[in-house]
Amino acid sequence: MADTTAIIAPVGTANTPAILTLAGTALAANRARGGWMIQNLGTNPLFLLLGTGASTSVFHVILRGGTGADDGQGASYAQFSGVVYTGIVTVAGTAPRFVVTEVFPI
């Protein structure tokens, strides 16, 4: 089996960032995705699910909120190397506020 620890996947484009404020789909499924990241910009926990149907009781990761809106202290979650999930990503929480980065190979 080949050693894949040194694989580099160059990326050439990224999505246009926007602050999102609704629970539901954070990222649509995209087989061309080279990497992604989500950061909580709000003060409440953000519940993240790799799949459809995130809720406060069905999630993979909880991203803590910041001490104030948009203060940069909210938690983030990213996949930019190794295995990168390309399915739908959904979020839930009280008054969600977050930003998502999605990058694509050249």
Secondary structure, 3 states (H helix, E strand, C coil): CCCCCCCCCCEEEECCCCEECCCEEEECCCCCCCEEEEEECCCCCEEEEEECCCCCCCCCEEECCCCCCCCCCCCEEEECCCCCCCCCEEEECCCCCEEEEEEEEC
